[in-house]
């Protein structure tokens, strides 16, 4: 079929008499007549040329006016939609993560994390945010919080310091601010000790002299690490008592401030275990001062490399540091004699522990001081045994380690909490040295994000309709993560291209394999990804097209097909799934080809069907490079964006229907079908936006913006779409909403962040064909935001301040519970923290295979007993108890030989309703019987003791009812004489109890 080019965009409209412009009115007679020049041949020729030019320009202006009038007339004929309300947004990621290590509460049930100007309180078991500081009634910090510690004399108080120059004391149980101390200087570190009452040590930025200003006066939070390292700090001892507490002001000055000394920018500040020494590390030096003689200043100890972190021993007076070369060094300089001259540099006796290849981010001692933990960029936790120097490793924790904290609670097992660079927390068991649980929302690594931002690759983003989740780039460029906005939880992480987490030669980063594009089919069953790695001198470049299948049972993506170099070594410019039932995939590349892919089904020797993807067709258009592709809503048309035109193909035969030449766009970058029926196509190219009507084969309207457009997202059901364009500021973007009826935007607003990629997000509990918008995007800072009307997402970051419960979240097991299990002794307090049993019922066919595993690999019996019994026994209904009891009396009364039966005793008793005193009173005679104590007669001819448990729970303070133990002699003539007895039938009572019977 021949191509049809649409050149005349606007249909011709004949001129009416009323549209003919009138001649200009004559000049006023009162005005002086103009001077008449003598006409020459030259002047006559110039006048003719001038008249011709004016006539041509007048025709052009008249044609443009007629086109504008025609467009306005056509726009006025169509119904104009109402203006939209401005879009609101909420961030799904934390605005700023802090490198300061988390802080555990004294009992270890909760831990605090610093996020920008707020403090989040997490549950140690679940990792969920249970409260935040400050609350709505308190004034929080006005700048980033840099450090936080627990109160030395009150474990329920939290002390925070910020770059705004204030120290705040919080009661985190009630979530209230107690008081504020203002130092009027940015604070970088704070520390305290239980022997130093009502005082803390802080490291503040040195105040600059008047008249000395920076070339770029930026806030402290926006300065680079290099600029901060060149700053100097002053160490102060600050009293937490206000100078005038009765004034009623929002903040107070400290009653006493004592300067200790000046250092470079501090990387750590701490007080020794005895409380006699103050240690600060900064630059290449460790600064040590005696707390009892602070006026003497610091003694400096030189390190060969720049120090990055500090940890003091919990029992002895020495400390450990990590440096930029990966060396962990132990310093034994606190007990040395002080020099006669203050502020001198000395050498100290040290010991080195070296494994890390890059800088050490954090060091920490265990509670007993026998081990030292260290972590860094390698994403490996190293456990050093200080006595022998041996080491153990916990590798591949998921991301570079920024902080290491030891849980010092009274729990049975000590745990190590790792703060990772991707804003997630990982717990490591000290017994198994394995990751026990990881808590994270959206994994974002600032280092990886900056490297990704510098590259020219696109940012992948897609929405999975079956699970209502987002597919986002993870902390490593070769992986994708799945996040659920409704539950604010990270669902899974998919490693698209297996690669090393740390690949760096000295300071030069090796280029990793990056996931550049990801699309998901409208059915949600298939996902296609493009991952690519640039070639170098030592290896060739790689590019793969991978198609994944969604497994509903495991709720995870499984790799189905991999295509090596789908467009050679050239980049893939676009990729999209067909919305029809055929499930076709189209890709366009810089090799100037458009390729389609289809599903192929084959059968193996056993008759099982195997599904894979294969190439369907490949074509091009006049050696022009395809830059984008889009399917019509019904899947019948395929639109391909070329250099200056849009080509529309038949999806089945690949036959070219026609092309639309967009002369307004010198270079087309992206195309999108608009509306539910797909009658219109929106074309983006630089600062130009063109809307084309494919039925009339004409350009509907064109708009040129002052700044280039970034992306466009059409409304899936309405004839509207949203665009994002650049702004003069790099940190903001403009958002506009258009309708196909007019080039005048329905909505125009400025976003306080830049957008990298934007897609439609189907908001839950909203009408499908509503006119409102619901979008999700990735910002320039690699944050994830939701934009739309009436956004309601359960964001744990905005949790209100709640009062915490005192005590441990999980009671510690006693020795009796360790021997006999928790269900044997169940208190009311245990039921308050009991979790819901989500185990599936057992099947009799599965029982045998479960117990084939080795005993040390099996779970404890207390977790297997109840699911196993519930699989064999089923609960009788209360209505059937009387009927079955009557049938048992009439049918088997003569054949049954048993002891008198008490119907008041149930077959099974819920142990949670039995108090500890009743159980102990029952077990005491049993243990006395086994021990053979004289106060309990022991008979050699007795049967096994039958214990009777109470029927109703008794109070802890009530005196338990007496218990009777029945013992009978065995029947010696049981083998020769059959004994038959009729059971006694007790009278019915008002209580009916359910029983268990064999299934």
Secondary structure, 3 states (H helix, E strand, C coil): CCCCEECCCCCCCCCCHHHCCCCCCCCCCCCCCCCCCCCCHHHHHHHHHHHHHHHHHHHHHHHHHHHHHHHHHHHHHCCCCCCCCCCEEEECCCCCECCCCCEECCCCCEEEEEECCEEEEEECCCCCEEEEECCCCCCCCCCCEEEEEECCCCCCEEEEEECCCEEEEEECCCCEEEEEEECCCCEEEEECCCCCCCEEEEEEECCCCCCCCCCCCCCHHHCCHHHHHCCEEEEEEEECCECCHHHCCCCECECCEEEEEEEECEEEEEECCCCCEEEEEECCEEEEEEHHHHHHCCEEEECCCCEEEEEECCCCCCEEEEECCCEEEEECCCCCCCCCCCCCEECCCEEEEECCCCCEEEEEECCCCCEEEEEECCCCEEEEECCCCCEEEECCCCCCEEEEEECCCCCCCCEEEEEECCCCEEEEECCCCCEEEEECCCCCCHHHHHHHHHCCCCCCEEEECCCCEEEEECCCCCEEEEEECCCCEEEEEEECCCCCCCCEECCEECCCCEEEEEEECCCCCEEEEEEEECCCCCCCCEEEEEEEEEECCCCEEEEEEEEECCCCCCCEEEEEECCCCCCCEEEEECCCCEEEEEEEEEECCCCCEEEEEEEEEEECCCCCCCCEEEECCCCCEEEEECCCEEEEEECCCCCEEEEEECCCCCCCCEEEEECCCCCEEEEEECCEEEEEECCCCEEEEEEECCCCEEEEEECCCCCEEEEEEECCCCCCEEEEEEECCEEEEEEEEEECCCEEEEEECCCCCCCCCCCCCEEEEEECCCCEEEEECCCCCCCHHHCCCCCCCCCCCCCCCCHHHHHHCHHHCCCHHHHHCCCCCCCCCCCHHHHHHHCCCCHHHCCCHHHHHHHHHHHHEEECCCHHHHHHHHHHHHHCCCCCCCCCCCCCCCCCCCHHHCCHHHHHHHHHHHHHHHHCCCCCCCCCCECCCCCCCCCCCCCCCCCCCCCCCCCCECCCCCCCCCCCCCCCCCCCCCCCCCCEEEC
